[in-house]
């Protein structure tokens, strides 16, 4: 297992100023993520899942509380955390291999070392034959694999995934879920993953953090103690999914 990538989210709150006061997005959120663990955040729309992920990434300043990575407080973005969004964030004017090459330059990795890493990660994500294509020439699933490869290549301790499969068709989503489990097992990275999809949560997670309706609070932490690869025919799989649905259903509002 990984020796780095331990996260501690400690009494985190986040408010945004508005004309008539403030909107409280998160309130007193506390949970831990072990090094190398796959944790999924779920909750009703607007509960602050993505806000929390961006706080962990250091892109959003906390109103209160603390987030620690390996005992060091997170004060801003850093190369120890890599984030992938719902839609690919590849540079459209660069080929796949050039996108990966660009990710290595800030770390001063060039030449033969860079080329070896690019070869390794393109093969790991199944894009070895597509290295000279541009993003517009790739399918949605291939674009997301390229984006994840570009994030992994600079070796962050923590991988943050904000609904990375949300824009994909159903068949591609299924294949990508299987692929994500494989790449996580291979890389042994700490993963924090945001989704609305309960099946996705059960299929991927070792631990699911269920947030309440806004302001987001930790309603329940659910351990998913099922072996990989996960089998939907296992009654325990459906039991976990139903448990998550009951927790979410009580929080859904239509006002």
URFENUR-V355526 format. One record per residue. RES is the residue in three letters. PSI is psi in whole degrees, 0 to 359 (* if undefined). OMEGA is omega in radians with two decimals (NA if undefined). D_CENTER is the distance of its C-alpha to the mean C-alpha in whole Angstrom. Layout:
# URFENUR-V355526
res;psi;omega;d_center
RES;PSI;OMEGA;D_CENTER
RES;PSI;OMEGA;D_CENTER
This chain:
# URFENUR-V355526
res;psi;omega;d_center
UNK;160;3.13;18
UNK;147;3.10;17
UNK;349;3.08;19
UNK;158;3.13;17
UNK;19;3.08;13
UNK;127;3.13;15
UNK;139;3.02;13
UNK;114;3.08;16
UNK;116;-2.93;15
UNK;105;3.04;19
UNK;46;-3.06;21
UNK;131;3.01;18
UNK;148;3.11;20
UNK;124;3.09;20
UNK;148;3.08;22
UNK;131;3.11;23
UNK;139;3.02;27
UNK;175;-3.02;28
UNK;326;-3.06;32
UNK;22;3.11;33
UNK;248;-3.11;31
UNK;147;3.00;28
UNK;124;3.13;25
UNK;110;-3.12;23
UNK;320;-3.11;19
UNK;145;-3.12;18
UNK;113;2.99;21
UNK;50;-3.12;21
UNK;126;-3.13;18
UNK;127;2.97;18
UNK;164;3.13;16
UNK;151;3.02;15
UNK;121;3.13;13
UNK;155;3.09;15
UNK;130;3.12;14
UNK;5;-3.09;13
UNK;148;3.06;12
UNK;109;-3.11;9
UNK;135;3.12;8
UNK;136;3.04;8
UNK;126;3.06;9
UNK;165;3.12;12
UNK;169;-3.13;15
UNK;161;3.12;17
UNK;137;3.10;17
UNK;9;-3.07;17
UNK;353;3.08;16
UNK;16;-3.12;14
UNK;308;-3.11;11
UNK;323;3.07;10
UNK;315;3.13;12
UNK;318;3.12;11
UNK;319;-3.14;8
UNK;331;3.01;10
UNK;317;3.10;13
UNK;323;3.11;11
UNK;345;-3.13;10
UNK;11;-3.13;14
UNK;341;-3.12;14
UNK;128;-3.13;16
UNK;138;3.13;19
UNK;148;2.98;19
UNK;323;3.13;22
UNK;160;3.11;23
UNK;193;-3.05;21
UNK;150;2.98;19
UNK;128;-3.10;16
UNK;140;3.01;17
UNK;115;-3.08;15
UNK;46;3.05;18
UNK;2;3.08;21
UNK;131;-3.13;20
UNK;136;3.08;20
UNK;121;-3.12;17
UNK;357;-3.13;19
UNK;182;3.11;17
UNK;155;3.09;15
UNK;159;-3.11;15
UNK;354;3.06;15
UNK;353;3.07;14
UNK;134;3.09;10
UNK;137;-3.07;9
UNK;140;3.08;7
UNK;130;-3.07;7
UNK;178;-3.10;8
UNK;317;3.10;10
UNK;141;-3.05;13
UNK;146;-3.13;13
UNK;38;3.11;14
UNK;151;3.03;17
UNK;116;-3.02;20
UNK;339;-3.13;22
UNK;0;-3.14;25
UNK;148;3.00;24
UNK;170;3.12;24
UNK;312;-3.09;21
UNK;327;3.11;23
UNK;328;3.04;23
UNK;317;3.12;20
UNK;321;3.13;19
UNK;320;3.14;22
UNK;327;3.13;21
UNK;336;-3.11;18
UNK;337;-3.04;21
UNK;318;3.13;23
UNK;338;3.10;22
UNK;3;3.10;22
UNK;21;-3.13;26
UNK;114;-3.11;25
UNK;183;3.02;28
UNK;216;-3.04;30
UNK;323;3.13;30
UNK;317;3.12;27
UNK;316;-3.11;25
UNK;324;3.12;26
UNK;318;3.11;26
UNK;318;3.11;22
UNK;315;3.10;22
UNK;315;-3.09;24
UNK;313;-3.04;22
UNK;329;3.05;18
UNK;322;3.07;20
UNK;322;-3.13;21
UNK;328;-3.12;18
UNK;9;3.07;17
UNK;30;-3.11;20
UNK;22;-3.13;21
UNK;326;-3.12;24
UNK;356;-3.07;26
UNK;15;-2.98;24
UNK;332;-3.09;24
UNK;10;3.08;27
UNK;156;3.06;25
UNK;157;-3.12;24
UNK;321;-3.12;21
UNK;343;-3.13;23
UNK;3;-3.12;25
UNK;154;2.99;22
UNK;169;3.13;20
UNK;316;3.14;17
UNK;321;3.11;16
UNK;321;3.10;17
UNK;317;-3.14;16
UNK;323;3.08;12
UNK;321;3.10;13
UNK;320;3.13;15
UNK;320;3.12;12
UNK;320;3.09;10
UNK;319;-3.14;13
UNK;328;3.10;14
UNK;318;-3.09;11
UNK;332;-2.97;12
UNK;333;3.11;16
UNK;12;2.93;16
UNK;57;3.01;15
UNK;154;3.06;12
UNK;329;-3.04;12
UNK;133;3.08;9
UNK;122;-3.13;6
UNK;122;-3.04;3
UNK;115;-3.08;2
UNK;93;-3.11;5
UNK;54;-3.03;7
UNK;343;-3.10;7
UNK;3;-3.00;10
UNK;332;-3.08;12
UNK;5;-3.04;15
UNK;156;3.06;16
UNK;164;-2.99;19
UNK;317;-3.11;19
UNK;318;-3.14;20
UNK;323;3.10;18
UNK;315;-3.12;15
UNK;314;3.12;17
UNK;321;-3.12;17
UNK;325;3.09;13
UNK;315;3.10;12
UNK;319;-3.13;15
UNK;320;3.14;14
UNK;318;3.09;11
UNK;316;-3.13;12
UNK;316;-3.11;15
UNK;326;3.08;13
UNK;315;3.11;11
UNK;325;-3.13;15
UNK;316;-3.02;16
UNK;336;-3.13;14
UNK;38;3.11;14
UNK;153;2.91;11
UNK;132;-3.12;9
UNK;131;2.94;6
UNK;123;-2.88;4
UNK;126;3.11;3
UNK;134;3.07;6
UNK;157;2.93;9
UNK;348;-2.96;12
UNK;114;-3.07;13
UNK;323;3.09;15
UNK;319;3.10;16
UNK;318;-3.14;12
UNK;313;-3.11;11
UNK;323;-3.10;15
UNK;325;-2.99;14
UNK;320;-2.79;11
UNK;148;2.82;11
UNK;330;-3.14;13
UNK;136;3.12;13
UNK;125;3.05;13
UNK;115;-3.11;13
UNK;120;3.12;15
UNK;147;3.09;16
UNK;173;3.00;19
UNK;158;-3.07;20
UNK;135;-0.01;21
UNK;137;-3.07;21
UNK;124;3.02;18
UNK;160;3.07;19
UNK;112;3.12;18
UNK;319;-3.14;20
UNK;148;2.97;19
UNK;122;-3.05;17
UNK;121;3.04;18
UNK;136;3.11;18
UNK;90;-3.05;17
UNK;63;3.11;20
UNK;143;-3.10;20
UNK;150;3.03;21
UNK;146;-0.13;19
UNK;145;-3.08;19
UNK;142;-3.11;19
UNK;114;-3.12;22
UNK;342;3.13;22
UNK;348;3.10;26
UNK;123;-3.13;26
UNK;330;3.14;27
UNK;331;3.10;24
UNK;310;-3.13;22
UNK;327;3.10;23
UNK;318;3.12;24
UNK;317;-3.14;20
UNK;318;-3.14;20
UNK;323;3.08;23
UNK;316;3.13;22
UNK;319;-3.13;19
UNK;318;3.13;21
UNK;321;3.12;23
UNK;320;-3.12;21
UNK;318;-3.06;20
UNK;321;-3.12;23
UNK;343;-3.08;25
UNK;348;-3.07;23
UNK;132;-3.14;23
UNK;148;3.11;25
UNK;21;3.13;27
UNK;*;NA;29
